[in-house]
Amino acid sequence: MAPKGERFEMRVEEGLVEALDQWRARQDGFPSRAEAARRLLEEGLARGAADPDAPFNAADKMLLAMMADLFRHLKVEDAEVDPEFVGKVIRGGHGWALKETYHGLFHEHQDDTRDVRLVCDVLQMWSVVESSFSKLSTEEQERVRVEAYPYGHEVRFRGFDGNHEVELLSIARFLIEEMDRFTVFKGRELNSHAPTARHYGLMATTFASLRIGGSALTVDQVIKVVRSRPIPMSFVVGHLQEQPQAD
């Protein structure tokens, strides 16, 4: 037996009821009003996801009008979208006005799935590395500082660059702050103020090769992961210049 869906009731204007009746009269089997409304909702949602820039069709208009009426019926306060304005847009054929008014809803940006995968891999890697490092003895932590120099002195996720890795930083913040994933990083600034993605990506690859599952890393594994991050040439040159010169 198929599970029952959630039930809700709403009132719509007489003109919408007439439009709904006309639409269902053209369908095979002459569906009930409830079934017709469900089909239109599904069609509008699917079409909107497939082509957000396409003009509104009958299903889109029905969906928006029903949602606007539902907002009014529930007396939703402080809503981001004004239901009265949406109703005027639909009835007046001013579809363009929604994009002009609600820029945040009609932008074209979509996160690249490869960026999402990278951020998830990096956050997973760092959560295990930080946790493992904190459980090491004082002597083992000193080994990490020495053998994973210069990065061993700060075994901590610093985030992504707010200037050159904006998409990655945004994804990380959304995962942590809005989706409550990788909450160990919650409350951190997450702006590294310097590019980190390439280095962290190499570390995540090394981490994945260890195939540790959910267990903690050993001191040797922590060193291996941290050391897989390349040392910038500017640091090497600066370090050599600091060395005392032979007589």
KOLGU-556828 format. One line per 4 residues: their letters; for each residue x, z, y of C-alpha. Coordinates in Angstrom, 2 decimals. Each point is the difference from the previous one (the first is absolute). Example, Ala and Ser with C-alpha at 12.3 -4.5 7.8 and 13.67 -1.06 7.14 Angstrom:
# KOLGU-556828
AS) 12.30 7.80 -4.50 | 1.37 -0.66 3.44
This chain:
# KOLGU-556828
MAPK) 0.00 0.00 0.00 | 1.46 -1.09 3.34 | 0.65 2.81 2.52 | -2.40 0.25 2.90
GERF) 1.27 -0.83 3.48 | -0.32 2.28 3.00 | -3.37 -0.15 1.74 | -0.54 0.03 3.76
EMRV) -2.92 -0.91 2.24 | -0.09 -1.57 3.44 | -2.42 -1.54 2.47 | 0.52 -3.48 1.45
EEGL) -1.81 -1.90 2.72 | -2.94 -2.23 -0.91 | 1.94 -3.16 0.84 | 2.69 0.89 -2.53
VEAL) -2.62 0.65 -2.68 | -1.50 -3.43 0.63 | 3.43 -1.64 -0.18 | 0.71 1.85 -3.24
DQWR) -3.33 -1.13 -1.50 | 0.71 -3.61 0.97 | 3.43 0.16 -1.58 | -1.17 1.52 -3.30
ARQD) -2.84 -2.53 -0.22 | 2.66 -2.73 -0.29 | 1.79 1.78 -2.84 | -0.60 -0.49 -3.71
GFPS) -2.33 2.61 -1.43 | -1.13 1.19 3.44 | 1.99 3.26 -0.02 | -1.41 3.23 1.42
RAEA) 0.94 1.03 3.52 | 2.44 2.58 -1.36 | 1.67 -2.53 -2.29 | 0.12 -2.61 2.77
ARRL) 1.61 2.48 2.39 | 2.54 0.97 -2.68 | 0.93 -3.67 -0.60 | 0.40 -0.64 3.71
LEEG) 2.18 3.07 0.41 | 2.24 -1.05 -2.90 | 0.22 -3.58 1.27 | 0.81 1.11 3.53
LARG) 2.68 2.44 -1.12 | 1.61 -2.52 -2.36 | -0.04 -2.75 2.58 | 1.43 2.24 2.70
AADP) 2.88 1.01 -2.26 | 0.73 -3.61 -0.95 | -0.10 -1.51 3.49 | -0.18 2.52 2.87
DAPF) 0.26 -2.74 2.67 | -2.97 -2.08 -1.25 | -3.19 -0.09 2.16 | -2.76 2.43 -0.95
NAAD) -2.48 -1.40 -2.52 | -3.46 1.34 -0.82 | 1.39 2.60 -2.40 | 2.52 1.22 2.58
KMLL) -2.70 0.34 2.65 | -2.31 1.84 -2.38 | 2.78 2.38 -1.02 | 1.03 0.78 3.57
AMMA) -3.60 0.41 1.18 | -0.80 2.34 -2.90 | 3.10 2.09 0.65 | -0.84 0.20 3.72
DLFR) -3.55 1.15 -0.83 | 1.38 2.51 -2.48 | 2.31 1.47 2.66 | -2.92 0.35 2.39
HLKV) -2.18 1.56 -2.71 | 2.68 2.56 -0.89 | 0.70 0.65 3.69 | 3.74 -0.32 -0.54
EDAE) 1.85 1.36 3.03 | 3.48 -0.92 1.23 | 0.09 -3.08 -2.26 | 2.82 -2.46 0.59
VDPE) -2.50 -2.87 -0.06 | -3.06 0.00 2.28 | -3.05 -0.97 -2.15 | -2.04 -1.03 3.06
FVGK) 2.75 -2.41 1.05 | 0.32 -1.42 -3.53 | -3.76 -0.59 -0.12 | 0.12 -1.92 3.29
VIRG) 2.93 -2.08 -1.24 | -1.85 -1.03 -3.18 | -3.31 -0.77 1.69 | 1.65 -1.90 2.84
GHGW) 2.38 -2.01 -2.17 | 3.06 1.44 1.78 | 2.22 0.41 -3.06 | 3.11 -0.51 2.09
ALKE) -0.79 3.17 1.96 | 0.76 2.24 -2.97 | 3.59 -1.25 -0.22 | 0.40 0.27 3.76
TYHG) -1.29 3.58 0.03 | 1.41 1.41 -3.26 | 3.53 -1.40 -0.14 | 1.09 2.70 -2.44
LFHE) -2.52 -1.19 -2.61 | 0.59 -3.73 0.32 | 3.79 -0.26 -0.03 | 1.68 -2.36 -2.48
HQDD) 2.72 2.35 -1.26 | 0.08 0.90 -3.68 | 2.79 2.01 -1.58 | 2.24 -2.07 -2.26
TRDV) -0.37 1.25 -3.57 | 3.77 -0.25 -0.42 | 0.48 2.39 2.92 | -2.51 2.41 -1.51
RLVC) 1.83 -0.11 -3.34 | 3.35 0.60 1.68 | -1.29 2.98 2.00 | -1.61 1.54 -3.09
DVLQ) 3.21 -0.44 -2.00 | 2.10 1.53 2.78 | -2.34 2.96 0.50 | -0.15 0.66 -3.73
MWSV) 3.78 -0.18 -0.26 | 0.61 2.31 2.95 | -2.59 2.55 -1.13 | 1.83 0.39 -3.34
VESS) 3.49 -0.10 1.56 | -0.81 2.66 2.60 | -1.69 2.23 -2.56 | 2.86 -0.40 -2.47
FSKL) 2.65 0.71 2.65 | -1.79 3.21 1.06 | 0.17 1.27 -3.58 | 3.74 -0.55 -0.38
STEE) 2.40 2.92 0.16 | 2.14 0.54 3.08 | 3.00 -1.43 -1.85 | -1.95 -3.08 -1.09
QERV) -1.32 -0.63 3.50 | 3.58 0.13 1.26 | 0.91 -2.64 -2.60 | -2.72 -2.24 1.42
RVEA) 1.31 0.49 3.54 | 3.53 -0.91 -1.04 | -0.59 -2.73 -2.60 | -2.88 -1.70 1.84
YPYG) 1.78 0.11 3.37 | -1.06 -0.72 2.74 | -3.67 0.25 -1.05 | 0.32 3.05 -2.21
HEVR) -0.11 2.36 2.97 | -3.66 -0.86 0.67 | -1.97 -0.76 -3.15 | -3.26 -0.54 1.86
FRGF) -2.43 -2.84 0.64 | 0.28 -0.94 3.68 | -2.75 -2.64 0.08 | 0.10 -3.58 1.26
DGNH) 1.07 -1.46 3.32 | -2.74 0.00 2.64 | 1.47 -3.09 1.68 | 1.02 -2.31 -2.85
EVEL) -2.06 1.30 -2.95 | -3.33 0.63 1.69 | -2.10 -1.25 -2.92 | 1.84 2.18 -2.51
LSIA) -0.26 3.04 2.27 | -3.73 -0.59 0.48 | -0.60 -0.30 -3.76 | 1.99 3.17 -0.69
RFLI) -1.91 1.97 2.61 | -3.35 -1.23 -1.32 | 0.88 0.89 -3.59 | 1.20 3.47 0.99
EEMD) -2.30 1.02 2.85 | -3.26 -1.83 -0.85 | 0.07 -0.38 -3.79 | 1.75 3.31 -0.78
RFTV) 2.60 -1.70 -2.16 | 3.58 1.33 -0.11 | -1.13 3.04 1.98 | 3.48 1.53 -0.18
FKGR) 0.77 -2.22 3.01 | -3.09 0.99 1.96 | 0.72 1.15 3.54 | 3.33 -1.81 0.28
ELNS) 0.59 -2.46 2.83 | 0.96 -2.76 -2.50 | 1.64 -2.10 2.73 | 3.63 -0.33 -1.06
HAPT) 0.97 -1.73 3.28 | 2.24 -2.29 -2.07 | -0.74 -2.56 -2.75 | -0.18 1.56 -3.46
ARHY) -2.09 -2.36 -2.13 | 2.87 -1.97 -1.59 | 1.97 3.14 -0.83 | -3.02 1.85 -1.35
GLMA) -0.99 -3.05 -2.02 | 3.39 0.04 -1.76 | -0.34 3.71 -0.65 | -3.50 -0.51 -1.46
TTFA) 1.35 -2.70 -2.32 | 2.68 2.37 -1.27 | -2.57 2.77 -0.36 | -2.30 -2.27 -2.04
SLRI) 2.86 -0.90 -2.35 | 0.35 3.67 -0.98 | -3.48 -0.01 -1.57 | -0.34 3.73 0.34
GGSA) -3.79 0.13 -0.02 | -1.22 3.15 1.72 | 3.04 2.16 -0.70 | 2.53 1.17 2.57
LTVD) 3.32 -1.75 0.55 | 3.28 1.51 -1.10 | 2.77 0.45 2.53 | 1.72 -3.16 -1.29
QVIK) -3.24 -1.98 0.37 | -0.55 1.26 3.54 | 3.54 -1.07 0.89 | -0.54 -3.41 -1.60
VVRS) -3.20 -0.64 1.95 | 1.34 1.23 3.35 | 3.29 -1.91 -0.41 | -1.86 -3.27 -0.64
RPIP) -0.76 -0.06 3.70 | 2.72 -2.19 1.60 | 2.26 1.46 2.65 | -0.21 -1.88 3.36
MSFV) 3.21 -1.80 0.99 | -0.19 1.67 3.43 | 0.30 3.38 -1.69 | 2.97 -1.15 -2.12
VGHL) 1.84 -1.33 3.05 | -0.73 3.14 2.02 | 1.15 2.23 -2.87 | 3.27 -1.90 -0.35
QEQP) 0.67 0.29 3.73 | -0.38 3.77 -0.26 | 2.73 0.23 -2.68 | 3.40 1.27 1.26
QAD) 2.54 -2.79 0.38 | 3.32 0.13 -1.88 | 3.14 0.51 2.10
